[in-house]
Amino acid sequence: MDDDLWSAIGDPTRRRMLDLLLADGEGTATSLSEHLPVTRQAVAKHLGVLDRAGLVHVTPAGREMRYRVDDAQFARAVAQLAAVGTAWDARLRRIKRIAEAIQRTQDQTNQDKTKE
């Protein structure tokens, strides 16, 4: 797992920014700030985090910078998330089996006590 990647994605504002960039194809700090409850300066800082995590590419466009989602890094994040989900599903199935075994043991013990 890539902690920097997950730290970047862990923030709800950055996830929303990724959603906007995916929907629109690209964006600037100014265009993104129009859809978010934070300032343009805050958006620029969040974009810097996404850039350092490799989730976006930045291209100069006049006085502004245009950001696009890095498809390969985003796919990597999706694959890691799927792997985490699969691992947790397996853990939860194991916990369920253990809990059901404990419940069967308790039920059997209660039945044995009522027979006495």
OpenMM code with the backbone's topology and positions (N, CA, C; nanometers):
from openmm import Vec3, app, unit

residues = "MET ASP ASP ASP LEU TRP SER ALA ILE GLY ASP PRO THR ARG ARG ARG MET LEU ASP LEU LEU LEU ALA ASP GLY GLU GLY THR ALA THR SER LEU SER GLU HIS LEU PRO VAL THR ARG GLN ALA VAL ALA LYS HIS LEU GLY VAL LEU ASP ARG ALA GLY LEU VAL HIS VAL THR PRO ALA GLY ARG GLU MET ARG TYR ARG VAL ASP ASP ALA GLN PHE ALA ARG ALA VAL ALA GLN LEU ALA ALA VAL GLY THR ALA TRP ASP ALA ARG LEU ARG ARG ILE LYS ARG ILE ALA GLU ALA ILE GLN ARG THR GLN ASP GLN THR ASN GLN ASP LYS THR LYS GLU".split()
positions = [
    Vec3(0.0831, -0.1187, 0.0000),
    Vec3(0.0000, 0.0000, 0.0000),
    Vec3(0.0873, 0.1247, 0.0000),
    Vec3(0.0414, 0.2250, -0.0670),
    Vec3(0.1122, 0.3514, -0.0800),
    Vec3(0.0466, 0.4528, 0.0141),
    Vec3(0.1126, 0.4796, 0.1270),
    Vec3(0.0544, 0.5690, 0.2272),
    Vec3(0.0324, 0.7104, 0.1745),
    Vec3(0.1252, 0.7613, 0.0930),
    Vec3(0.1082, 0.8964, 0.0374),
    Vec3(-0.0151, 0.9030, -0.0518),
    Vec3(-0.0343, 0.7986, -0.1302),
    Vec3(-0.1504, 0.7923, -0.2181),
    Vec3(-0.2789, 0.7937, -0.1359),
    Vec3(-0.2843, 0.7098, -0.0326),
    Vec3(-0.4068, 0.7008, 0.0475),
    Vec3(-0.4277, 0.8220, 0.1346),
    Vec3(-0.3191, 0.8851, 0.1766),
    Vec3(-0.3326, 1.0096, 0.2507),
    Vec3(-0.3944, 1.1164, 0.1611),
    Vec3(-0.3510, 1.1211, 0.0362),
    Vec3(-0.4057, 1.2188, -0.0589),
    Vec3(-0.5532, 1.1920, -0.0860),
    Vec3(-0.5879, 1.0672, -0.1045),
    Vec3(-0.7264, 1.0314, -0.1359),
    Vec3(-0.8156, 1.0372, -0.0118),
    Vec3(-0.7549, 1.0290, 0.1052),
    Vec3(-0.8325, 1.0253, 0.2294),
    Vec3(-0.9099, 1.1522, 0.2595),
    Vec3(-0.8708, 1.2626, 0.1999),
    Vec3(-0.9373, 1.3895, 0.2265),
    Vec3(-1.0608, 1.4045, 0.1378),
    Vec3(-1.1762, 1.4352, 0.1966),
    Vec3(-1.2991, 1.4450, 0.1169),
    Vec3(-1.2949, 1.5558, 0.0106),
    Vec3(-1.2294, 1.6660, 0.0397),
    Vec3(-1.2193, 1.7729, -0.0602),
    Vec3(-1.1382, 1.7263, -0.1800),
    Vec3(-1.0286, 1.6544, -0.1550),
    Vec3(-0.9475, 1.6043, -0.2664),
    Vec3(-1.0222, 1.4983, -0.3467),
    Vec3(-1.1014, 1.4147, -0.2785),
    Vec3(-1.1813, 1.3168, -0.3529),
    Vec3(-1.2818, 1.3880, -0.4427),
    Vec3(-1.3424, 1.4926, -0.3917),
    Vec3(-1.4383, 1.5698, -0.4724),
    Vec3(-1.3667, 1.6341, -0.5915),
    Vec3(-1.2455, 1.6824, -0.5690),
    Vec3(-1.1686, 1.7417, -0.6777),
    Vec3(-1.1389, 1.6376, -0.7851),
    Vec3(-1.1013, 1.5180, -0.7424),
    Vec3(-1.0775, 1.4105, -0.8392),
    Vec3(-1.2044, 1.3802, -0.9176),
    Vec3(-1.3189, 1.3775, -0.8488),
    Vec3(-1.4473, 1.3558, -0.9174),
    Vec3(-1.4708, 1.4621, -1.0245),
    Vec3(-1.4460, 1.5873, -0.9877),
    Vec3(-1.4660, 1.6971, -1.0825),
    Vec3(-1.3707, 1.6862, -1.2013),
    Vec3(-1.2454, 1.6547, -1.1731),
    Vec3(-1.1475, 1.6411, -1.2814),
    Vec3(-1.1822, 1.5232, -1.3725),
    Vec3(-1.2281, 1.4155, -1.3147),
    Vec3(-1.2674, 1.2999, -1.3962),
    Vec3(-1.3884, 1.3334, -1.4830),
    Vec3(-1.4823, 1.4067, -1.4272),
    Vec3(-1.6033, 1.4423, -1.5023),
    Vec3(-1.5741, 1.5417, -1.6152),
    Vec3(-1.4871, 1.6388, -1.5868),
    Vec3(-1.4617, 1.7453, -1.6839),
    Vec3(-1.3397, 1.7205, -1.7718),
    Vec3(-1.2561, 1.6241, -1.7347),
    Vec3(-1.1356, 1.5965, -1.8116),
    Vec3(-1.0152, 1.6743, -1.7633),
    Vec3(-1.0369, 1.7976, -1.7214),
    Vec3(-0.9292, 1.8799, -1.6679),
    Vec3(-0.9895, 1.9980, -1.5947),
    Vec3(-0.9048, 2.0700, -1.5222),
    Vec3(-0.9525, 2.1876, -1.4526),
    Vec3(-0.8372, 2.2682, -1.3972),
    Vec3(-0.8695, 2.3887, -1.3534),
    Vec3(-0.7722, 2.4762, -1.2902),
    Vec3(-0.8153, 2.4965, -1.1453),
    Vec3(-0.7276, 2.5553, -1.0667),
    Vec3(-0.7645, 2.5839, -0.9281),
    Vec3(-0.8875, 2.6744, -0.9245),
    Vec3(-0.8924, 2.7687, -1.0173),
    Vec3(-1.0062, 2.8610, -1.0226),
    Vec3(-1.1352, 2.7887, -1.0591),
    Vec3(-1.1306, 2.7066, -1.1634),
    Vec3(-1.2531, 2.6374, -1.2061),
    Vec3(-1.3000, 2.5379, -1.1006),
    Vec3(-1.2074, 2.4723, -1.0357),
    Vec3(-1.2453, 2.3768, -0.9315),
    Vec3(-1.3029, 2.4481, -0.8091),
    Vec3(-1.2467, 2.5639, -0.7742),
    Vec3(-1.2936, 2.6356, -0.6549),
    Vec3(-1.4380, 2.6821, -0.6691),
    Vec3(-1.4837, 2.6963, -0.7929),
    Vec3(-1.6235, 2.7363, -0.8165),
    Vec3(-1.7222, 2.6282, -0.7741),
    Vec3(-1.6736, 2.5041, -0.7603),
    Vec3(-1.7615, 2.3918, -0.7257),
    Vec3(-1.7356, 2.3375, -0.5849),
    Vec3(-1.6482, 2.4029, -0.5118),
    Vec3(-1.6096, 2.3520, -0.3798),
    Vec3(-1.6264, 2.4609, -0.2740),
    Vec3(-1.6519, 2.4196, -0.1508),
    Vec3(-1.6723, 2.5185, -0.0442),
    Vec3(-1.5405, 2.5661, 0.0188),
    Vec3(-1.4343, 2.5770, -0.0625),
    Vec3(-1.3048, 2.6246, -0.0135),
    Vec3(-1.2516, 2.7297, -0.1103),
    Vec3(-1.1537, 2.8043, -0.0653),
    Vec3(-1.0971, 2.9099, -0.1482),
    Vec3(-1.0117, 2.8531, -0.2602),
    Vec3(-0.9833, 2.9377, -0.3570),
    Vec3(-0.8949, 2.8995, -0.4663),
    Vec3(-0.7577, 2.8608, -0.4118),
    Vec3(-0.7095, 2.9321, -0.3114),
    Vec3(-0.5794, 2.9025, -0.2522),
    Vec3(-0.5796, 2.7643, -0.1870),
    Vec3(-0.6892, 2.7305, -0.1208),
    Vec3(-0.7004, 2.5971, -0.0594),
    Vec3(-0.7033, 2.4893, -0.1674),
    Vec3(-0.7747, 2.5168, -0.2763),
    Vec3(-0.7794, 2.4222, -0.3884),
    Vec3(-0.6392, 2.4013, -0.4437),
    Vec3(-0.5633, 2.5091, -0.4593),
    Vec3(-0.4266, 2.4987, -0.5119),
    Vec3(-0.3405, 2.4110, -0.4202),
    Vec3(-0.3569, 2.4259, -0.2902),
    Vec3(-0.2806, 2.3420, -0.1964),
    Vec3(-0.3215, 2.1958, -0.2082),
    Vec3(-0.4506, 2.1711, -0.2190),
    Vec3(-0.4987, 2.0332, -0.2359),
    Vec3(-0.4467, 1.9734, -0.3670),
    Vec3(-0.4453, 2.0532, -0.4715),
    Vec3(-0.3928, 2.0053, -0.5998),
    Vec3(-0.2448, 1.9710, -0.5888),
    Vec3(-0.1726, 2.0458, -0.5072),
    Vec3(-0.0318, 2.0149, -0.4841),
    Vec3(-0.0146, 1.8787, -0.4193),
    Vec3(-0.1013, 1.8464, -0.3250),
    Vec3(-0.0968, 1.7147, -0.2591),
    Vec3(-0.1260, 1.6049, -0.3610),
    Vec3(-0.2289, 1.6264, -0.4428),
    Vec3(-0.2634, 1.5274, -0.5456),
    Vec3(-0.1501, 1.5111, -0.6467),
    Vec3(-0.0833, 1.6210, -0.6786),
    Vec3(0.0292, 1.6161, -0.7720),
    Vec3(0.1453, 1.5365, -0.7116),
    Vec3(0.1791, 1.5626, -0.5864),
    Vec3(0.2884, 1.4892, -0.5205),
    Vec3(0.2585, 1.3403, -0.5097),
    Vec3(0.1305, 1.3053, -0.4970),
    Vec3(0.0910, 1.1640, -0.4900),
    Vec3(0.0842, 1.1011, -0.6294),
    Vec3(0.1027, 1.1826, -0.7320),
    Vec3(0.1006, 1.1312, -0.8687),
    Vec3(-0.0386, 1.1120, -0.9249),
    Vec3(-0.1391, 1.1632, -0.8567),
    Vec3(-0.2766, 1.1430, -0.9019),
    Vec3(-0.3188, 1.2403, -1.0115),
    Vec3(-0.2482, 1.3515, -1.0238),
    Vec3(-0.2794, 1.4475, -1.1295),
    Vec3(-0.1507, 1.4880, -1.2003),
    Vec3(-0.1675, 1.5315, -1.3249),
    Vec3(-0.0598, 1.5922, -1.4037),
    Vec3(-0.0939, 1.7394, -1.4158),
    Vec3(0.0062, 1.8214, -1.4111),
    Vec3(-0.0151, 1.9649, -1.4254),
    Vec3(0.0553, 2.0140, -1.5510),
    Vec3(-0.0162, 2.1015, -1.6244),
    Vec3(0.0370, 2.1604, -1.7464),
    Vec3(0.0143, 2.3108, -1.7399),
    Vec3(0.1195, 2.3901, -1.7610),
    Vec3(0.0992, 2.5356, -1.7633),
    Vec3(0.0103, 2.5764, -1.8810),
    Vec3(-0.0792, 2.6696, -1.8551),
    Vec3(-0.1671, 2.7229, -1.9598),
    Vec3(-0.1801, 2.8733, -1.9349),
    Vec3(-0.0868, 2.9478, -1.9912),
    Vec3(-0.0865, 3.0923, -1.9664),
    Vec3(-0.0488, 3.1180, -1.8220),
    Vec3(-0.1309, 3.1936, -1.7531),
    Vec3(-0.1041, 3.2245, -1.6120),
    Vec3(-0.1556, 3.1162, -1.5182),
    Vec3(-0.2321, 3.0241, -1.5701),
    Vec3(-0.2899, 2.9193, -1.4843),
    Vec3(-0.2257, 2.7843, -1.5131),
    Vec3(-0.2516, 2.6931, -1.4236),
    Vec3(-0.2070, 2.5554, -1.4390),
    Vec3(-0.3304, 2.4692, -1.4598),
    Vec3(-0.3243, 2.3805, -1.5574),
    Vec3(-0.4355, 2.2874, -1.5840),
    Vec3(-0.3985, 2.1517, -1.5264),
    Vec3(-0.4953, 2.0911, -1.4610),
    Vec3(-0.4748, 1.9620, -1.3955),
    Vec3(-0.5615, 1.8565, -1.4614),
    Vec3(-0.5035, 1.7399, -1.4788),
    Vec3(-0.5743, 1.6220, -1.5313),
    Vec3(-0.5406, 1.5045, -1.4411),
    Vec3(-0.6350, 1.4137, -1.4278),
    Vec3(-0.6110, 1.2929, -1.3493),
    Vec3(-0.5124, 1.2037, -1.4246),
    Vec3(-0.4165, 1.1492, -1.3518),
    Vec3(-0.3234, 1.0512, -1.4098),
    Vec3(-0.3946, 0.9171, -1.4106),
    Vec3(-0.4299, 0.8696, -1.5283),
    Vec3(-0.5097, 0.7470, -1.5399),
    Vec3(-0.4403, 0.6259, -1.4777),
    Vec3(-0.3104, 0.6131, -1.4980),
    Vec3(-0.2381, 0.4965, -1.4458),
    Vec3(-0.2347, 0.4965, -1.2934),
    Vec3(-0.2068, 0.6120, -1.2345),
    Vec3(-0.2010, 0.6195, -1.0876),
    Vec3(-0.3404, 0.6025, -1.0278),
    Vec3(-0.4403, 0.6571, -1.0961),
    Vec3(-0.5777, 0.6414, -1.0479),
    Vec3(-0.6190, 0.4944, -1.0545),
    Vec3(-0.5823, 0.4270, -1.1627),
    Vec3(-0.6121, 0.2838, -1.1758),
    Vec3(-0.5408, 0.2052, -1.0655),
    Vec3(-0.4190, 0.2460, -1.0336),
    Vec3(-0.3450, 0.1813, -0.9246),
    Vec3(-0.4195, 0.1979, -0.7915),
    Vec3(-0.4713, 0.3173, -0.7673),
    Vec3(-0.5477, 0.3424, -0.6449),
    Vec3(-0.6733, 0.2562, -0.6406),
    Vec3(-0.7422, 0.2470, -0.7534),
    Vec3(-0.8634, 0.1642, -0.7602),
    Vec3(-0.8288, 0.0179, -0.7333),
    Vec3(-0.7195, -0.0300, -0.7910),
    Vec3(-0.6780, -0.1694, -0.7693),
    Vec3(-0.6420, -0.1932, -0.6234),
    Vec3(-0.5730, -0.0977, -0.5615),
    Vec3(-0.5393, -0.1128, -0.4202),
    Vec3(-0.6653, -0.1145, -0.3341),
    Vec3(-0.7592, -0.0290, -0.3665),
    Vec3(-0.8850, -0.0254, -0.2919),
    Vec3(-0.9601, -0.1568, -0.3064),
    Vec3(-0.9620, -0.2111, -0.4257),
    Vec3(-1.0275, -0.3406, -0.4479),
    Vec3(-0.9592, -0.4498, -0.3669),
    Vec3(-0.8261, -0.4463, -0.3619),
    Vec3(-0.7517, -0.5465, -0.2842),
    Vec3(-0.7828, -0.5336, -0.1351),
    Vec3(-0.7907, -0.4111, -0.0876),
    Vec3(-0.8252, -0.3897, 0.0538),
    Vec3(-0.9663, -0.4418, 0.0806),
    Vec3(-1.0594, -0.4135, -0.0102),
    Vec3(-1.1966, -0.4619, 0.0063),
    Vec3(-1.2035, -0.6132, 0.0096),
    Vec3(-1.1285, -0.6777, -0.0770),
    Vec3(-1.1253, -0.8242, -0.0805),
    Vec3(-1.0679, -0.8798, 0.0490),
    Vec3(-0.9604, -0.8187, 0.0974),
    Vec3(-0.8984, -0.8648, 0.2225),
    Vec3(-0.9951, -0.8484, 0.3399),
    Vec3(-1.0648, -0.7351, 0.3456),
    Vec3(-1.1595, -0.7148, 0.4557),
    Vec3(-1.2793, -0.8084, 0.4446),
    Vec3(-1.3245, -0.8360, 0.3235),
    Vec3(-1.4335, -0.9323, 0.3064),
    Vec3(-1.3932, -1.0683, 0.3623),
    Vec3(-1.2702, -1.1096, 0.3360),
    Vec3(-1.2215, -1.2388, 0.3873),
    Vec3(-1.2143, -1.2356, 0.5397),
    Vec3(-1.1662, -1.1259, 0.5956),
    Vec3(-1.1596, -1.1136, 0.7421),
    Vec3(-1.2992, -1.1202, 0.8042),
    Vec3(-1.3921, -1.0490, 0.7430),
    Vec3(-1.5281, -1.0472, 0.7965),
    Vec3(-1.5944, -1.1843, 0.7872),
    Vec3(-1.5676, -1.2577, 0.6780),
    Vec3(-1.6210, -1.3942, 0.6682),
    Vec3(-1.5637, -1.4817, 0.7799),
    Vec3(-1.4353, -1.4661, 0.8091),
    Vec3(-1.3726, -1.5446, 0.9157),
    Vec3(-1.4327, -1.5079, 1.0522),
    Vec3(-1.4512, -1.3795, 1.0773),
    Vec3(-1.5130, -1.3351, 1.2028),
    Vec3(-1.6536, -1.3925, 1.2153),
    Vec3(-1.7282, -1.3923, 1.1045),
    Vec3(-1.8638, -1.4470, 1.1067),
    Vec3(-1.8614, -1.5958, 1.1405),
    Vec3(-1.7688, -1.6708, 1.0785),
    Vec3(-1.7592, -1.8148, 1.1084),
    Vec3(-1.7264, -1.8381, 1.2556),
    Vec3(-1.6349, -1.7598, 1.3105),
    Vec3(-1.5977, -1.7742, 1.4520),
    Vec3(-1.7165, -1.7418, 1.5407),
    Vec3(-1.7864, -1.6310, 1.5109),
    Vec3(-1.9026, -1.5917, 1.5911),
    Vec3(-2.0122, -1.6978, 1.5844),
    Vec3(-2.0341, -1.7544, 1.4654),
    Vec3(-2.1356, -1.8591, 1.4530),
    Vec3(-2.0947, -1.9841, 1.5293),
    Vec3(-1.9670, -2.0188, 1.5299),
    Vec3(-1.9199, -2.1350, 1.6058),
    Vec3(-1.9382, -2.1121, 1.7546),
    Vec3(-1.9087, -1.9917, 1.8011),
    Vec3(-1.9285, -1.9588, 1.9427),
    Vec3(-2.0758, -1.9673, 1.9780),
    Vec3(-2.1617, -1.9151, 1.8889),
    Vec3(-2.3058, -1.9186, 1.9146),
    Vec3(-2.3568, -2.0621, 1.9205),
    Vec3(-2.3088, -2.1477, 1.8291),
    Vec3(-2.3512, -2.2888, 1.8323),
    Vec3(-2.3080, -2.3547, 1.9632),
    Vec3(-2.1871, -2.3250, 2.0089),
    Vec3(-2.1375, -2.3815, 2.1348),
    Vec3(-2.2231, -2.3341, 2.2511),
    Vec3(-2.2558, -2.2059, 2.2520),
    Vec3(-2.3394, -2.1524, 2.3600),
    Vec3(-2.4795, -2.2125, 2.3556),
    Vec3(-2.5360, -2.2260, 2.2352),
    Vec3(-2.6683, -2.2864, 2.2209),
    Vec3(-2.6673, -2.4301, 2.2717),
    Vec3(-2.5633, -2.5045, 2.2358),
    Vec3(-2.5523, -2.6426, 2.2806),
    Vec3(-2.5395, -2.6504, 2.4319),
    Vec3(-2.4601, -2.5608, 2.4901),
    Vec3(-2.4428, -2.5579, 2.6351),
    Vec3(-2.5754, -2.5264, 2.7036),
    Vec3(-2.6513, -2.4321, 2.6479),
    Vec3(-2.7820, -2.3973, 2.7060),
    Vec3(-2.8807, -2.5131, 2.6946),
    Vec3(-2.8767, -2.5857, 2.5823),
    Vec3(-2.9642, -2.7009, 2.5657),
    Vec3(-2.9277, -2.8099, 2.6668),
    Vec3(-2.7989, -2.8324, 2.6838),
    Vec3(-2.7547, -2.9331, 2.7804),
    Vec3(-2.7976, -2.8967, 2.9214),
    Vec3(-2.7941, -2.7709, 2.9592),
    Vec3(-2.8330, -2.7274, 3.0932),
    Vec3(-2.9823, -2.7458, 3.1136),
    Vec3(-3.0643, -2.7208, 3.0103),
    Vec3(-3.2094, -2.7341, 3.0262),
    Vec3(-3.2507, -2.8806, 3.0353),
    Vec3(-3.1673, -2.9707, 2.9860),
    Vec3(-3.1968, -3.1138, 2.9924),
    Vec3(-3.1679, -3.1695, 3.1311),
    Vec3(-3.0821, -3.1003, 3.2063),
    Vec3(-3.0431, -3.1513, 3.3385),
    Vec3(-3.1474, -3.1358, 3.4410),
] * unit.nanometer
topology = app.Topology()
chain = topology.addChain("A")
for resn in residues:
    res = topology.addResidue(resn, chain)
    for name in ("N", "CA", "C"):
        topology.addAtom(name, app.Element.getBySymbol(name[0]), res)
